[in-house]
């Protein structure tokens, strides 16, 4: 269903991160599924840990999955809290955060399954071949941030940070009445090594999260009367109990 027309293997190996434009992807059929998937951001529960309620609201879903790259089989795991250490997240680190699970319509969407397969195929560029077809876990975060008229909001209130995943792909899924919100990737010394402002659906950043840091600059809604929004889906991979586990 989804293919990446551009080879990013060398760039990922060299820089540990690469930005991909939405028009570097091709949608091969399934347009109706794509539209339905896009509407799923409109039905998410509120992220009550986000704060900034005077300026806007963050909505979020999160689930873990078992993923078999050899067969494409995807199994949603039981509900679990999302946890980060204070070292990785000074804003809400140490808090067991409970979000809505990924909904059945998103889980069953051919678009999500195509994204997960595609992202893992990108990840293979930096993985030993013997890990290409063994079971992995993947984590899916679906996020929408709404900004009130005339307000500015922190997209990542934790600041420059690392989430501890071996590999992540952040896919942009639309914005309206939003200025700013530039995505930046840093080395461990907080030097910017790549940046870009998502504009088109499927604008994407791939990065080796544990080895880097990232941040999104504040978003401003210039409208005097209408809400603004920005939405993404982030997909990451890990192997619990191995050197490719999540570092919390």
N, C-alpha and C positions, 0 to 999 in steps of 0.2 A: 504493500500500500504506500509506504513512504520510503523514498530512497534519497541518499545523499549523493549529489552529482559531483562533488568535489572531494578529492583525496586529501585528508588532513593528517595522515599518519606521521609524516616527517615533521610537520609543525608541532604536533603534540609531543613527539619524542624530544624535540629540540628545546621547546619553550615550556613544556608541561601545561600549556593552555593554548586554546585556539578559539577565535570567534568565527562563526559561520552565519551568513546571511540567510534570511528566509527563502530567497530565490535560489539558494544553493540546494534546496530540497525539491523533490518532485513528488506530487501526489498522483498515484496511479490508480484512479477509480476511487470509489468510496466517498464521494463528495458529501453525500447525506450523512454518513457517519462523522465526517469532519465537522459539519455544521452542528450536529447534536452534541458532539464532544465540546465544542466551543461554548455552547449554552450552559454546560455543567458548572461553570464558574458562578453562575447567577443564583445557585441554590445552596451555597455553603454556609456552615455555621460560623458564628463570630469567634475570633481568636481573643479570648478574654484576658490573655497575658500581654497583649501588645501595648496597652496604654494609649496615650495621645487621643483619647476619646473626644476632646474638644476640637480636634482637627480632622479626625477621620476614623475609619474602622478597617481592621484587617480581618479577612475571612480565610479559613484554612481547613484543608483536609490532610490527613497523614496516615499512611499505612506501610507496613513491611510485607514483603512477598518473598516466597521461595521462587527462584527462577532457574530453569534448566536451559542453558544455551543450546544444547544439542537437539532438544525437541521443541523448544519454544514454550514449554509448559510453564504456567504461572499460577501460583497458589497463594491466596491472600492469607496471612497469618492472623492470629488472634489480636484483639485490640491491645495496644500497649502504650504507655506514656512515652512522650519524647523527652529525652533527658540529655543535658549537656553540663559539663563542668563549668565552674566559675572561671576557670582559666580560658575556656573557649568562648564563653558568653557571659560577660560581666553584667549584662542587663537582666537576664533571667536564669543564669546558670545556677545549677543546684536545685531547680524547681522541676518537679514531675508535671510536665504539661500534657494535658489530655485534649486532643482535638477530635473532631468527627473523623471516623474512618473514611477511606476512599469508598464512595458509593458504588452500588452494584452496577449502575449504568456506566460509570467510568471504568470500573474493573472489567466489564464485559465489552468495552469499546475496542474495536479493531485498531483504533488510533493509538490508544495507550499501549497495546501490545506491540504495535509497529514501532512506536517510540522506544520502548524498552529494548527490543531486539536491535534497532538501529544504534542506540547509544552503546550497547555492549559491543557491537561490532567495531565502533570507534575505539572503545577501551582496549580491544585486543591488540592495538598497535603498540601498547606499552606492557603487555602481559606475556609471560612465557607461553609457548604454544601448548604446553601440557595443562594450562588453566583455561583454555578456550572452550572446553566442552564439559567442564565439571559444574556441579550445582553451586549457585551463588545466592545471596540474598540481595534484594533491591529495595530501596526506600523511595516512596513517592510523596512529595509535598506539592499540594495544589494550593495556590495562594492568590488572593485578590485584595488589593488595597484601594479603598475608596477615600477620596480627599474632598473635604467640604469646600464650597466656593471661597476663593480668596485666601485659602490656607496653604501652609507649607508643612510637610510631614516627613519624618525620618522613615525611609524605607527599611533600613537596617539599624535600628536604635542601638544595637550592641557595638556599632562602630566597625572598624577593620577587624576581621575575624576569620577563623577557620572552623568549619563544622566537624572536621575529623574523619570525613569519608575518604577512602582511597581514590575514588573517581566520582565526579558529578557532571551532569549536563543540565544546564538551566535553559529552558525553552520559553521564550516570550510568547504571550497569547493575547496581546492587544492593550491599547491605552486610549484614553479619551480625556480631553481637558487636562493634560499633564505636561508640564515643562520640567526639565531637569531629569533626574533619575538615571544618571549615567552609571553604568556598571564598570567597576574597576577591579583588576586582579593585581595582586602585589606578591613580591617575594617575602621570605620570612623576616627580612629587615624593613618591611613596609615600604619598599620602593615600587612604584607603579611599573608593571611590565606589559600591561595591555588594558585597553578601555574601549568602551563603545556605548552608544545610547540606542537601545532597542526601539525600532519604529515599526517593523513589519512582523506579522505573525510568523513564528518559527525562527526569528533571529535568535541565535543560540551561543552560549559559551560552554565549552568543554574544558575541564581543568582537573588536575590532580590535587584535590582539595587538601589533603593532609600535608602536602609539601608547599602549599601556597597560602595566601590570604585573599579575602575579597570584601567588597563594600559597594553599596549603591548610594549615590549622593541623594540629598533630599529631593522630594517631588513637590512642585507647586501647582496649584489649580488656579489659572488666571481668570477663570470665569467668575462673574459676580453673582450668578444665580443657579448654575448647574453643577452637579457633582462631577468629580473626575474619578477615573479609576486606572489601575495598572494591574496586569495579571500575568502570572508565570506558572509553569510546572517544572519542578526540579526532580530529577531521577538520579539516584546514586547506587553504587554497588559495593558490597563487602562480603567477606567470608569469615563468619564468626569463628574465633578460636585459632586463627591463622595470622600470618604476618599481614594479611589484607583485611584485618578486622577494623572496625570503627575505633578511632582514638577519642575517648570522651574526656 
